[in-house]
Amino acid sequence: MGEKKKKIVKTIKVDADKCNGCRACEVICSAFHAAPKYSSNNPARARIKVNRHPLKDIYV
């Protein structure tokens, strides 16, 4: 039988005081993970998401 590969969960720590919600990280992530490399610039395909906190008006 084949061995199951364990998924590695990666995290990114964000300083909410420095984030202004520009979503540049989403654009770079989607371009980096596009196949073939750098063929697409669609932030909807990014593996990270920027969310706005509904009560505090900050991005997390």
C-alpha distance matrix in Angstrom:
0.0 3.8 6.5 9.3 12.5 15.6 18.5 21.7 24.7 27.8 31.3 34.7 37.8 40.8 44.5 45.9 49.4 48.6 46.7 49.1 46.6 46.9 43.2 43.1 39.8 38.3 39.8 38.5 35.0 34.8 36.1 33.8 30.6 32.0 30.5 32.1 33.5 36.8 37.0 37.3 39.4 38.4 38.3 36.7 33.4 33.7 31.0 33.9 36.7 40.2 41.7 45.3 46.1 48.2 50.8 51.2 51.2 48.8 45.6 42.4
3.8 0.0 3.7 6.4 9.2 12.6 15.4 18.4 21.6 24.5 28.1 31.4 34.6 37.6 41.2 42.7 46.2 45.3 43.3 45.7 43.3 43.5 39.8 39.6 36.3 34.8 36.2 34.8 31.4 31.3 32.5 30.1 27.0 28.5 27.0 28.7 29.9 33.1 33.6 33.9 35.9 35.0 34.9 33.5 30.2 30.3 27.6 30.5 33.5 37.1 38.7 42.3 43.3 45.6 48.1 48.4 48.3 45.8 42.5 39.3
6.5 3.7 0.0 3.8 6.4 9.4 12.6 15.4 18.7 21.6 25.2 28.6 31.6 34.7 38.3 40.0 43.4 42.6 40.8 43.4 41.1 41.5 37.9 37.7 34.3 33.1 34.7 33.2 29.7 30.0 31.4 28.7 25.8 27.7 26.7 28.5 29.2 32.4 33.2 33.3 35.0 34.2 33.7 32.5 29.2 28.8 25.9 28.5 31.6 35.0 36.6 40.2 41.0 43.4 45.8 45.9 45.9 43.3 40.1 36.8
9.3 6.4 3.8 0.0 3.8 6.4 9.3 12.5 15.5 18.6 22.1 25.5 28.6 31.6 35.2 36.7 40.2 39.5 37.6 40.1 37.8 38.3 34.7 34.8 31.3 30.0 31.8 30.5 26.9 27.2 28.9 26.4 23.4 25.5 24.8 26.9 27.5 30.4 31.2 31.0 32.4 31.3 30.6 29.3 26.1 25.7 22.7 25.2 28.1 31.5 33.0 36.6 37.3 39.7 42.1 42.3 42.3 39.8 36.6 33.3
12.5 9.2 6.4 3.8 0.0 3.8 6.4 9.2 12.5 15.4 19.0 22.3 25.4 28.4 32.1 33.7 37.1 36.2 34.5 37.1 34.9 35.3 31.7 31.6 28.1 27.0 28.8 27.2 23.7 24.3 25.9 23.2 20.4 22.7 22.3 24.4 24.6 27.4 28.5 28.4 29.7 28.8 28.0 27.0 23.8 23.0 19.9 22.3 25.5 28.8 30.6 34.2 35.0 37.6 40.0 40.0 39.9 37.2 33.9 30.6
15.6 12.6 9.4 6.4 3.8 0.0 3.8 6.3 9.3 12.5 15.9 19.4 22.3 25.5 29.1 30.7 34.1 33.5 31.8 34.6 32.5 33.3 29.8 29.9 26.2 25.4 27.6 26.1 22.5 23.5 25.4 22.7 20.1 22.9 23.1 25.3 25.1 27.5 28.9 28.4 29.2 28.2 26.9 26.0 23.0 21.8 18.4 20.3 23.3 26.5 28.0 31.5 32.2 34.8 37.0 36.9 37.0 34.3 31.1 27.7
18.5 15.4 12.6 9.3 6.4 3.8 0.0 3.8 6.3 9.4 12.8 16.2 19.4 22.3 25.9 27.4 30.9 30.2 28.4 31.0 28.9 29.6 26.1 26.2 22.6 21.7 24.0 22.6 18.9 20.0 22.1 19.6 17.0 19.9 20.5 22.9 22.5 24.6 26.0 25.2 25.8 24.7 23.2 22.3 19.5 18.1 14.7 16.6 19.6 22.7 24.4 28.0 28.8 31.5 33.8 33.6 33.6 30.8 27.6 24.3
21.7 18.4 15.4 12.5 9.2 6.3 3.8 0.0 3.8 6.3 9.8 13.2 16.2 19.4 22.9 24.7 28.0 27.3 25.8 28.7 26.9 27.6 24.3 24.3 20.5 20.2 22.6 20.9 17.4 19.1 21.1 18.3 16.4 19.7 20.8 23.0 22.0 23.8 25.7 24.9 25.1 24.3 22.5 22.2 19.5 17.4 13.9 15.2 18.4 21.2 23.1 26.5 27.3 30.3 32.4 31.8 31.8 28.8 25.6 22.3
24.7 21.6 18.7 15.5 12.5 9.3 6.3 3.8 0.0 3.8 6.7 10.3 13.2 16.2 19.8 21.3 24.8 24.2 22.6 25.5 23.7 24.8 21.6 22.0 18.2 17.9 20.7 19.4 15.9 17.9 20.3 17.9 16.1 19.6 21.3 23.6 22.3 23.7 25.6 24.3 23.9 22.8 20.5 20.2 18.0 15.6 11.9 12.5 15.4 17.9 19.6 22.9 23.6 26.6 28.7 28.1 28.1 25.2 22.1 18.6
27.8 24.5 21.6 18.6 15.4 12.5 9.4 6.3 3.8 0.0 3.8 6.9 10.1 13.1 16.7 18.6 21.8 21.0 19.6 22.6 21.1 22.0 19.0 19.1 15.3 15.5 18.3 16.7 13.6 16.1 18.3 15.8 14.7 18.4 20.6 22.7 20.8 21.8 24.1 22.8 22.1 21.4 18.9 19.2 17.2 14.2 10.8 10.7 13.8 16.0 18.1 21.3 22.2 25.5 27.5 26.4 26.3 23.1 19.9 16.6
31.3 28.1 25.2 22.1 19.0 15.9 12.8 9.8 6.7 3.8 0.0 3.8 6.6 9.6 13.2 15.0 18.2 17.7 16.4 19.5 18.3 19.6 17.0 17.4 13.7 14.4 17.6 16.2 13.5 16.4 18.8 16.7 16.2 19.8 22.4 24.5 22.4 22.8 25.2 23.5 22.2 21.3 18.4 18.9 17.6 14.2 11.1 9.7 12.1 13.5 15.4 18.4 19.0 22.5 24.2 23.0 22.9 19.6 16.6 13.3
34.7 31.4 28.6 25.5 22.3 19.4 16.2 13.2 10.3 6.9 3.8 0.0 3.8 6.3 9.9 12.0 15.0 14.1 12.9 16.2 15.4 16.6 14.3 14.5 11.0 12.5 15.6 14.2 12.2 15.5 17.6 15.8 16.1 19.6 22.6 24.5 22.0 21.8 24.4 22.6 20.8 20.3 17.1 18.2 17.4 13.7 11.3 9.0 11.0 11.6 13.9 16.5 17.5 21.2 22.8 21.1 20.7 17.2 14.2 11.2
37.8 34.6 31.6 28.6 25.4 22.3 19.4 16.2 13.2 10.1 6.6 3.8 0.0 3.8 6.8 9.3 12.1 11.7 11.3 15.0 14.9 16.6 15.1 15.6 12.5 14.5 17.7 16.5 15.1 18.4 20.5 19.0 19.6 23.0 26.1 27.9 25.2 24.7 27.4 25.5 23.4 22.8 19.4 20.7 20.3 16.7 14.6 11.7 12.8 12.3 14.0 15.9 16.3 20.1 21.2 19.1 19.0 15.4 12.9 10.1
40.8 37.6 34.7 31.6 28.4 25.5 22.3 19.4 16.2 13.1 9.6 6.3 3.8 0.0 3.8 5.9 8.7 8.2 7.6 11.3 11.5 13.4 12.6 13.4 11.0 13.2 16.3 15.7 14.9 18.1 20.1 19.2 20.2 23.2 26.7 28.3 25.6 24.5 27.1 24.9 22.4 21.8 18.2 19.7 20.0 16.4 15.0 11.7 11.8 10.3 11.9 13.2 13.9 17.7 18.7 16.3 15.9 12.1 9.7 7.6
44.5 41.2 38.3 35.2 32.1 29.1 25.9 22.9 19.8 16.7 13.2 9.9 6.8 3.8 0.0 3.8 5.4 5.6 6.5 10.2 11.6 13.8 14.0 14.8 13.2 15.8 18.5 18.0 17.9 21.0 22.8 22.2 23.5 26.4 29.9 31.4 28.5 27.2 29.8 27.6 24.8 24.3 20.7 22.4 23.1 19.5 18.5 15.0 14.6 12.3 13.4 13.7 14.0 17.7 18.0 15.0 14.8 11.0 9.7 8.6
45.9 42.7 40.0 36.7 33.7 30.7 27.4 24.7 21.3 18.6 15.0 12.0 9.3 5.9 3.8 0.0 3.8 5.4 5.2 8.1 9.4 12.4 13.0 14.7 13.6 15.6 18.5 18.8 18.7 21.4 23.5 23.4 24.5 27.1 30.7 32.4 29.7 28.1 30.3 27.8 24.7 23.8 20.1 21.5 22.8 19.5 18.8 15.1 13.7 10.8 10.9 10.4 10.5 14.1 14.3 11.3 11.0 7.2 6.5 6.1
49.4 46.2 43.4 40.2 37.1 34.1 30.9 28.0 24.8 21.8 18.2 15.0 12.1 8.7 5.4 3.8 0.0 3.8 5.8 8.0 10.6 13.2 14.7 16.0 15.6 18.0 20.4 20.7 21.1 23.9 25.6 25.6 27.1 29.6 33.3 34.7 31.8 29.9 32.3 29.9 26.6 26.1 22.5 24.3 25.7 22.4 22.1 18.4 17.0 13.8 14.0 12.8 12.9 16.0 15.6 12.1 11.6 8.4 8.8 9.6
48.6 45.3 42.6 39.5 36.2 33.5 30.2 27.3 24.2 21.0 17.7 14.1 11.7 8.2 5.6 5.4 3.8 0.0 3.8 6.4 9.3 10.8 12.5 13.0 12.9 15.8 17.7 17.7 18.6 21.4 22.7 22.8 24.7 27.0 30.7 31.9 28.9 26.9 29.4 27.1 23.9 23.8 20.4 22.7 23.9 20.5 20.6 17.0 16.0 13.0 14.2 13.6 14.7 17.9 18.2 14.9 13.5 10.2 9.5 10.5
46.7 43.3 40.8 37.6 34.5 31.8 28.4 25.8 22.6 19.6 16.4 12.9 11.3 7.6 6.5 5.2 5.8 3.8 0.0 3.8 5.7 7.7 9.0 10.3 10.2 12.6 14.8 15.3 16.0 18.5 20.1 20.5 22.2 24.3 28.1 29.4 26.6 24.5 26.7 24.2 20.9 20.4 17.0 19.0 20.5 17.3 17.6 14.0 12.6 9.4 10.7 10.5 12.2 15.4 16.4 13.6 11.7 8.2 6.5 7.9
49.1 45.7 43.4 40.1 37.1 34.6 31.0 28.7 25.5 22.6 19.5 16.2 15.0 11.3 10.2 8.1 8.0 6.4 3.8 0.0 3.8 5.7 8.4 10.1 11.3 13.1 14.7 16.0 17.2 19.1 20.6 21.7 23.4 25.0 28.8 30.1 27.4 24.9 26.7 24.0 20.4 19.9 16.6 18.7 20.8 18.1 19.0 15.6 13.5 10.0 10.9 9.9 12.1 14.6 15.8 13.1 10.4 7.9 6.8 9.6
46.6 43.3 41.1 37.8 34.9 32.5 28.9 26.9 23.7 21.1 18.3 15.4 14.9 11.5 11.6 9.4 10.6 9.3 5.7 3.8 0.0 3.8 5.4 8.3 9.5 10.3 12.1 14.0 14.9 16.3 18.2 19.6 20.9 22.3 26.1 27.5 25.1 22.7 24.2 21.2 17.7 16.6 13.3 15.1 17.4 14.9 16.1 12.8 10.3 6.9 8.0 7.7 10.8 13.2 15.2 13.4 10.4 8.1 5.7 8.4
46.9 43.5 41.5 38.3 35.3 33.3 29.6 27.6 24.8 22.0 19.6 16.6 16.6 13.4 13.8 12.4 13.2 10.8 7.7 5.7 3.8 0.0 3.8 5.6 8.1 9.0 9.8 11.7 13.5 14.6 15.9 17.6 19.4 20.4 24.1 25.3 22.8 20.0 21.5 18.7 15.0 14.6 11.7 14.3 16.4 14.2 16.1 13.3 11.4 8.8 10.9 11.1 14.5 16.7 18.9 17.1 13.9 11.8 9.5 11.7
43.2 39.8 37.9 34.7 31.7 29.8 26.1 24.3 21.6 19.0 17.0 14.3 15.1 12.6 14.0 13.0 14.7 12.5 9.0 8.4 5.4 3.8 0.0 3.8 5.3 5.3 6.7 9.0 10.0 11.0 12.8 14.5 15.8 16.9 20.7 22.1 19.8 17.3 18.8 15.8 12.3 11.6 8.3 10.9 12.7 10.3 12.3 9.7 8.1 6.5 9.5 11.1 14.6 17.0 19.6 18.2 15.3 13.1 9.9 11.0
43.1 39.6 37.7 34.8 31.6 29.9 26.2 24.3 22.0 19.1 17.4 14.5 15.6 13.4 14.8 14.7 16.0 13.0 10.3 10.1 8.3 5.6 3.8 0.0 3.8 5.4 5.1 6.3 8.5 10.0 10.7 12.2 14.4 15.5 19.2 20.2 17.5 14.8 16.8 14.4 10.9 11.4 8.9 12.3 13.3 10.7 12.8 10.9 10.5 9.6 13.0 14.7 18.0 20.6 23.1 21.4 18.6 16.1 12.9 13.8
39.8 36.3 34.3 31.3 28.1 26.2 22.6 20.5 18.2 15.3 13.7 11.0 12.5 11.0 13.2 13.6 15.6 12.9 10.2 11.3 9.5 8.1 5.3 3.8 0.0 3.8 5.5 5.2 6.0 8.6 10.0 10.4 12.2 14.2 17.9 19.2 16.4 14.4 16.8 14.5 11.6 11.8 8.9 11.9 12.0 8.7 9.9 7.9 8.5 8.5 12.2 14.6 17.6 20.6 23.0 21.4 19.1 16.2 12.7 12.4
38.3 34.8 33.1 30.0 27.0 25.4 21.7 20.2 17.9 15.5 14.4 12.5 14.5 13.2 15.8 15.6 18.0 15.8 12.6 13.1 10.3 9.0 5.3 5.4 3.8 0.0 3.8 5.5 5.1 6.1 8.6 9.9 10.7 12.1 15.9 17.5 15.3 13.4 15.0 12.2 9.4 8.6 5.3 8.0 8.4 5.5 7.6 6.1 6.5 7.5 11.1 14.0 17.3 19.8 22.8 21.7 19.3 16.9 13.2 12.9
39.8 36.2 34.7 31.8 28.8 27.6 24.0 22.6 20.7 18.3 17.6 15.6 17.7 16.3 18.5 18.5 20.4 17.7 14.8 14.7 12.1 9.8 6.7 5.1 5.5 3.8 0.0 3.8 5.5 5.3 6.2 8.6 10.2 10.7 14.4 15.6 13.2 10.6 12.2 9.5 6.2 6.7 4.9 8.7 8.9 7.0 10.0 9.6 10.1 10.9 14.4 16.9 20.4 22.7 25.7 24.6 21.9 19.6 16.1 16.3
38.5 34.8 33.2 30.5 27.2 26.1 22.6 20.9 19.4 16.7 16.2 14.2 16.5 15.7 18.0 18.8 20.7 17.7 15.3 16.0 14.0 11.7 9.0 6.3 5.2 5.5 3.8 0.0 3.8 5.5 5.2 6.0 8.7 10.0 13.5 14.4 11.4 9.3 11.9 10.2 7.9 9.4 8.1 11.5 10.7 8.2 10.2 10.1 11.7 12.8 16.5 19.1 22.3 25.1 27.8 26.4 23.9 21.2 17.7 17.4
35.0 31.4 29.7 26.9 23.7 22.5 18.9 17.4 15.9 13.6 13.5 12.2 15.1 14.9 17.9 18.7 21.1 18.6 16.0 17.2 14.9 13.5 10.0 8.5 6.0 5.1 5.5 3.8 0.0 3.8 5.5 5.1 6.2 8.5 12.1 13.7 11.2 10.1 12.4 10.5 9.0 9.4 7.7 10.1 8.4 5.4 6.7 7.2 9.7 11.8 15.4 18.6 21.5 24.3 27.2 26.1 24.0 21.2 17.5 16.5
34.8 31.3 30.0 27.2 24.3 23.5 20.0 19.1 17.9 16.1 16.4 15.5 18.4 18.1 21.0 21.4 23.9 21.4 18.5 19.1 16.3 14.6 11.0 10.0 8.6 6.1 5.3 5.5 3.8 0.0 3.8 5.5 5.4 6.0 9.8 11.5 9.8 8.4 9.7 7.2 6.1 6.0 5.5 7.6 5.6 4.2 7.0 8.7 10.5 13.0 16.3 19.5 22.7 25.0 28.2 27.5 25.2 22.8 19.1 18.4
36.1 32.5 31.4 28.9 25.9 25.4 22.1 21.1 20.3 18.3 18.8 17.6 20.5 20.1 22.8 23.5 25.6 22.7 20.1 20.6 18.2 15.9 12.8 10.7 10.0 8.6 6.2 5.2 5.5 3.8 0.0 3.8 5.6 5.2 8.7 9.5 7.0 4.9 7.0 5.7 5.2 7.3 8.1 10.8 8.8 8.0 10.5 12.0 14.0 16.0 19.5 22.5 25.8 28.2 31.3 30.3 27.8 25.4 21.7 21.3
33.8 30.1 28.7 26.4 23.2 22.7 19.6 18.3 17.9 15.8 16.7 15.8 19.0 19.2 22.2 23.4 25.6 22.8 20.5 21.7 19.6 17.6 14.5 12.2 10.4 9.9 8.6 6.0 5.1 5.5 3.8 0.0 3.8 5.7 8.6 9.4 6.4 6.1 9.1 8.8 9.0 10.7 10.8 13.1 10.5 8.9 10.1 11.9 14.7 16.9 20.5 23.7 26.6 29.4 32.3 31.2 29.0 26.2 22.5 21.5
30.6 27.0 25.8 23.4 20.4 20.1 17.0 16.4 16.1 14.7 16.2 16.1 19.6 20.2 23.5 24.5 27.1 24.7 22.2 23.4 20.9 19.4 15.8 14.4 12.2 10.7 10.2 8.7 6.2 5.4 5.6 3.8 0.0 3.8 6.5 8.5 6.8 7.8 9.5 8.9 9.8 10.4 10.6 11.9 8.5 7.6 8.3 11.1 14.1 17.0 20.3 23.8 26.6 29.2 32.3 31.5 29.6 26.9 23.2 21.8
32.0 28.5 27.7 25.5 22.7 22.9 19.9 19.7 19.6 18.4 19.8 19.6 23.0 23.2 26.4 27.1 29.6 27.0 24.3 25.0 22.3 20.4 16.9 15.5 14.2 12.1 10.7 10.0 8.5 6.0 5.2 5.7 3.8 0.0 3.8 5.8 5.2 5.9 6.2 5.8 7.9 8.8 10.4 11.5 8.3 8.9 10.7 13.6 15.9 18.8 22.0 25.3 28.4 30.6 33.9 33.4 31.1 28.8 25.1 24.1
30.5 27.0 26.7 24.8 22.3 23.1 20.5 20.8 21.3 20.6 22.4 22.6 26.1 26.7 29.9 30.7 33.3 30.7 28.1 28.8 26.1 24.1 20.7 19.2 17.9 15.9 14.4 13.5 12.1 9.8 8.7 8.6 6.5 3.8 0.0 3.0 4.9 7.2 6.6 7.8 10.9 11.9 14.0 14.6 11.2 12.4 13.7 16.9 19.4 22.4 25.5 28.9 31.9 34.1 37.5 37.0 34.8 32.5 28.8 27.7
32.1 28.7 28.5 26.9 24.4 25.3 22.9 23.0 23.6 22.7 24.5 24.5 27.9 28.3 31.4 32.4 34.7 31.9 29.4 30.1 27.5 25.3 22.1 20.2 19.2 17.5 15.6 14.4 13.7 11.5 9.5 9.4 8.5 5.8 3.0 0.0 3.8 6.4 5.7 8.3 11.6 13.3 15.7 16.8 13.7 14.7 16.2 19.2 21.7 24.5 27.7 31.0 34.1 36.3 39.6 39.0 36.7 34.4 30.7 29.8
33.5 29.9 29.2 27.5 24.6 25.1 22.5 22.0 22.3 20.8 22.4 22.0 25.2 25.6 28.5 29.7 31.8 28.9 26.6 27.4 25.1 22.8 19.8 17.5 16.4 15.3 13.2 11.4 11.2 9.8 7.0 6.4 6.8 5.2 4.9 3.8 0.0 3.8 5.5 7.9 10.3 12.6 14.5 16.3 13.4 13.4 14.9 17.5 20.1 22.5 26.0 29.2 32.3 34.8 37.9 37.0 34.7 32.1 28.4 27.6
36.8 33.1 32.4 30.4 27.4 27.5 24.6 23.8 23.7 21.8 22.8 21.8 24.7 24.5 27.2 28.1 29.9 26.9 24.5 24.9 22.7 20.0 17.3 14.8 14.4 13.4 10.6 9.3 10.1 8.4 4.9 6.1 7.8 5.9 7.2 6.4 3.8 0.0 3.8 5.6 7.3 10.3 12.4 14.7 12.5 12.5 14.8 16.8 18.9 20.9 24.4 27.3 30.6 33.0 36.1 35.1 32.5 30.1 26.5 26.1
37.0 33.6 33.2 31.2 28.5 28.9 26.0 25.7 25.6 24.1 25.2 24.4 27.4 27.1 29.8 30.3 32.3 29.4 26.7 26.7 24.2 21.5 18.8 16.8 16.8 15.0 12.2 11.9 12.4 9.7 7.0 9.1 9.5 6.2 6.6 5.7 5.5 3.8 0.0 3.8 7.0 9.6 12.6 14.3 12.2 13.4 16.0 18.3 20.0 22.2 25.4 28.3 31.7 33.7 37.1 36.4 33.7 31.6 28.1 27.8
37.3 33.9 33.3 31.0 28.4 28.4 25.2 24.9 24.3 22.8 23.5 22.6 25.5 24.9 27.6 27.8 29.9 27.1 24.2 24.0 21.2 18.7 15.8 14.4 14.5 12.2 9.5 10.2 10.5 7.2 5.7 8.8 8.9 5.8 7.8 8.3 7.9 5.6 3.8 0.0 3.8 5.8 9.0 10.7 9.1 10.5 13.6 15.7 16.9 19.0 22.1 24.9 28.4 30.2 33.6 33.1 30.4 28.5 25.0 24.9
39.4 35.9 35.0 32.4 29.7 29.2 25.8 25.1 23.9 22.1 22.2 20.8 23.4 22.4 24.8 24.7 26.6 23.9 20.9 20.4 17.7 15.0 12.3 10.9 11.6 9.4 6.2 7.9 9.0 6.1 5.2 9.0 9.8 7.9 10.9 11.6 10.3 7.3 7.0 3.8 0.0 3.8 6.3 9.0 8.5 9.2 12.7 13.9 14.6 16.2 19.2 21.8 25.4 27.2 30.5 29.9 27.0 25.1 21.7 22.0
38.4 35.0 34.2 31.3 28.8 28.2 24.7 24.3 22.8 21.4 21.3 20.3 22.8 21.8 24.3 23.8 26.1 23.8 20.4 19.9 16.6 14.6 11.6 11.4 11.8 8.6 6.7 9.4 9.4 6.0 7.3 10.7 10.4 8.8 11.9 13.3 12.6 10.3 9.6 5.8 3.8 0.0 3.8 5.4 5.8 7.3 11.0 12.2 12.4 14.2 16.9 19.6 23.1 24.7 28.1 27.9 25.1 23.5 20.1 20.3
38.3 34.9 33.7 30.6 28.0 26.9 23.2 22.5 20.5 18.9 18.4 17.1 19.4 18.2 20.7 20.1 22.5 20.4 17.0 16.6 13.3 11.7 8.3 8.9 8.9 5.3 4.9 8.1 7.7 5.5 8.1 10.8 10.6 10.4 14.0 15.7 14.5 12.4 12.6 9.0 6.3 3.8 0.0 3.8 5.2 5.1 8.7 8.9 8.7 10.4 13.2 16.0 19.4 21.2 24.6 24.3 21.6 19.9 16.4 16.5
36.7 33.5 32.5 29.3 27.0 26.0 22.3 22.2 20.2 19.2 18.9 18.2 20.7 19.7 22.4 21.5 24.3 22.7 19.0 18.7 15.1 14.3 10.9 12.3 11.9 8.0 8.7 11.5 10.1 7.6 10.8 13.1 11.9 11.5 14.6 16.8 16.3 14.7 14.3 10.7 9.0 5.4 3.8 0.0 3.8 5.6 8.5 9.3 8.6 11.0 13.0 15.9 19.2 20.6 24.2 24.4 22.0 20.6 17.2 17.0
33.4 30.2 29.2 26.1 23.8 23.0 19.5 19.5 18.0 17.2 17.6 17.4 20.3 20.0 23.1 22.8 25.7 23.9 20.5 20.8 17.4 16.4 12.7 13.3 12.0 8.4 8.9 10.7 8.4 5.6 8.8 10.5 8.5 8.3 11.2 13.7 13.4 12.5 12.2 9.1 8.5 5.8 5.2 3.8 0.0 3.8 6.5 8.7 9.6 12.7 15.2 18.5 21.5 23.3 26.8 26.8 24.7 22.9 19.3 18.5
33.7 30.3 28.8 25.7 23.0 21.8 18.1 17.4 15.6 14.2 14.2 13.7 16.7 16.4 19.5 19.5 22.4 20.5 17.3 18.1 14.9 14.2 10.3 10.7 8.7 5.5 7.0 8.2 5.4 4.2 8.0 8.9 7.6 8.9 12.4 14.7 13.4 12.5 13.4 10.5 9.2 7.3 5.1 5.6 3.8 0.0 3.8 5.4 7.1 10.2 13.2 16.6 19.6 21.8 25.1 24.7 22.7 20.5 16.7 15.6
31.0 27.6 25.9 22.7 19.9 18.4 14.7 13.9 11.9 10.8 11.1 11.3 14.6 15.0 18.5 18.8 22.1 20.6 17.6 19.0 16.1 16.1 12.3 12.8 9.9 7.6 10.0 10.2 6.7 7.0 10.5 10.1 8.3 10.7 13.7 16.2 14.9 14.8 16.0 13.6 12.7 11.0 8.7 8.5 6.5 3.8 0.0 3.8 6.8 10.4 13.1 16.8 19.2 21.8 24.9 24.5 23.0 20.5 16.8 14.9
33.9 30.5 28.5 25.2 22.3 20.3 16.6 15.2 12.5 10.7 9.7 9.0 11.7 11.7 15.0 15.1 18.4 17.0 14.0 15.6 12.8 13.3 9.7 10.9 7.9 6.1 9.6 10.1 7.2 8.7 12.0 11.9 11.1 13.6 16.9 19.2 17.5 16.8 18.3 15.7 13.9 12.2 8.9 9.3 8.7 5.4 3.8 0.0 3.8 6.9 9.8 13.5 15.8 18.6 21.5 20.9 19.5 16.8 13.1 11.1
36.7 33.5 31.6 28.1 25.5 23.3 19.6 18.4 15.4 13.8 12.1 11.0 12.8 11.8 14.6 13.7 17.0 16.0 12.6 13.5 10.3 11.4 8.1 10.5 8.5 6.5 10.1 11.7 9.7 10.5 14.0 14.7 14.1 15.9 19.4 21.7 20.1 18.9 20.0 16.9 14.6 12.4 8.7 8.6 9.6 7.1 6.8 3.8 0.0 3.8 6.3 10.0 12.6 15.2 18.2 17.8 16.2 13.9 10.3 8.9
40.2 37.1 35.0 31.5 28.8 26.5 22.7 21.2 17.9 16.0 13.5 11.6 12.3 10.3 12.3 10.8 13.8 13.0 9.4 10.0 6.9 8.8 6.5 9.6 8.5 7.5 10.9 12.8 11.8 13.0 16.0 16.9 17.0 18.8 22.4 24.5 22.5 20.9 22.2 19.0 16.2 14.2 10.4 11.0 12.7 10.2 10.4 6.9 3.8 0.0 3.8 6.9 9.8 12.6 15.4 14.6 12.7 10.3 6.6 6.1
41.7 38.7 36.6 33.0 30.6 28.0 24.4 23.1 19.6 18.1 15.4 13.9 14.0 11.9 13.4 10.9 14.0 14.2 10.7 10.9 8.0 10.9 9.5 13.0 12.2 11.1 14.4 16.5 15.4 16.3 19.5 20.5 20.3 22.0 25.5 27.7 26.0 24.4 25.4 22.1 19.2 16.9 13.2 13.0 15.2 13.2 13.1 9.8 6.3 3.8 0.0 3.8 6.4 8.9 12.0 11.7 10.1 8.5 5.5 5.3
45.3 42.3 40.2 36.6 34.2 31.5 28.0 26.5 22.9 21.3 18.4 16.5 15.9 13.2 13.7 10.4 12.8 13.6 10.5 9.9 7.7 11.1 11.1 14.7 14.6 14.0 16.9 19.1 18.6 19.5 22.5 23.7 23.8 25.3 28.9 31.0 29.2 27.3 28.3 24.9 21.8 19.6 16.0 15.9 18.5 16.6 16.8 13.5 10.0 6.9 3.8 0.0 3.8 6.0 8.8 8.4 6.5 5.6 4.2 5.9
46.1 43.3 41.0 37.3 35.0 32.2 28.8 27.3 23.6 22.2 19.0 17.5 16.3 13.9 14.0 10.5 12.9 14.7 12.2 12.1 10.8 14.5 14.6 18.0 17.6 17.3 20.4 22.3 21.5 22.7 25.8 26.6 26.6 28.4 31.9 34.1 32.3 30.6 31.7 28.4 25.4 23.1 19.4 19.2 21.5 19.6 19.2 15.8 12.6 9.8 6.4 3.8 0.0 3.8 5.7 5.7 5.5 5.3 5.8 6.5
48.2 45.6 43.4 39.7 37.6 34.8 31.5 30.3 26.6 25.5 22.5 21.2 20.1 17.7 17.7 14.1 16.0 17.9 15.4 14.6 13.2 16.7 17.0 20.6 20.6 19.8 22.7 25.1 24.3 25.0 28.2 29.4 29.2 30.6 34.1 36.3 34.8 33.0 33.7 30.2 27.2 24.7 21.2 20.6 23.3 21.8 21.8 18.6 15.2 12.6 8.9 6.0 3.8 0.0 3.8 6.0 6.0 7.9 9.1 10.3
50.8 48.1 45.8 42.1 40.0 37.0 33.8 32.4 28.7 27.5 24.2 22.8 21.2 18.7 18.0 14.3 15.6 18.2 16.4 15.8 15.2 18.9 19.6 23.1 23.0 22.8 25.7 27.8 27.2 28.2 31.3 32.3 32.3 33.9 37.5 39.6 37.9 36.1 37.1 33.6 30.5 28.1 24.6 24.2 26.8 25.1 24.9 21.5 18.2 15.4 12.0 8.8 5.7 3.8 0.0 3.8 5.8 8.2 10.7 11.9
51.2 48.4 45.9 42.3 40.0 36.9 33.6 31.8 28.1 26.4 23.0 21.1 19.1 16.3 15.0 11.3 12.1 14.9 13.6 13.1 13.4 17.1 18.2 21.4 21.4 21.7 24.6 26.4 26.1 27.5 30.3 31.2 31.5 33.4 37.0 39.0 37.0 35.1 36.4 33.1 29.9 27.9 24.3 24.4 26.8 24.7 24.5 20.9 17.8 14.6 11.7 8.4 5.7 6.0 3.8 0.0 3.8 5.5 8.7 10.3
51.2 48.3 45.9 42.3 39.9 37.0 33.6 31.8 28.1 26.3 22.9 20.7 19.0 15.9 14.8 11.0 11.6 13.5 11.7 10.4 10.4 13.9 15.3 18.6 19.1 19.3 21.9 23.9 24.0 25.2 27.8 29.0 29.6 31.1 34.8 36.7 34.7 32.5 33.7 30.4 27.0 25.1 21.6 22.0 24.7 22.7 23.0 19.5 16.2 12.7 10.1 6.5 5.5 6.0 5.8 3.8 0.0 3.8 6.9 9.7
48.8 45.8 43.3 39.8 37.2 34.3 30.8 28.8 25.2 23.1 19.6 17.2 15.4 12.1 11.0 7.2 8.4 10.2 8.2 7.9 8.1 11.8 13.1 16.1 16.2 16.9 19.6 21.2 21.2 22.8 25.4 26.2 26.9 28.8 32.5 34.4 32.1 30.1 31.6 28.5 25.1 23.5 19.9 20.6 22.9 20.5 20.5 16.8 13.9 10.3 8.5 5.6 5.3 7.9 8.2 5.5 3.8 0.0 3.8 6.5
45.6 42.5 40.1 36.6 33.9 31.1 27.6 25.6 22.1 19.9 16.6 14.2 12.9 9.7 9.7 6.5 8.8 9.5 6.5 6.8 5.7 9.5 9.9 12.9 12.7 13.2 16.1 17.7 17.5 19.1 21.7 22.5 23.2 25.1 28.8 30.7 28.4 26.5 28.1 25.0 21.7 20.1 16.4 17.2 19.3 16.7 16.8 13.1 10.3 6.6 5.5 4.2 5.8 9.1 10.7 8.7 6.9 3.8 0.0 3.8
42.4 39.3 36.8 33.3 30.6 27.7 24.3 22.3 18.6 16.6 13.3 11.2 10.1 7.6 8.6 6.1 9.6 10.5 7.9 9.6 8.4 11.7 11.0 13.8 12.4 12.9 16.3 17.4 16.5 18.4 21.3 21.5 21.8 24.1 27.7 29.8 27.6 26.1 27.8 24.9 22.0 20.3 16.5 17.0 18.5 15.6 14.9 11.1 8.9 6.1 5.3 5.9 6.5 10.3 11.9 10.3 9.7 6.5 3.8 0.0
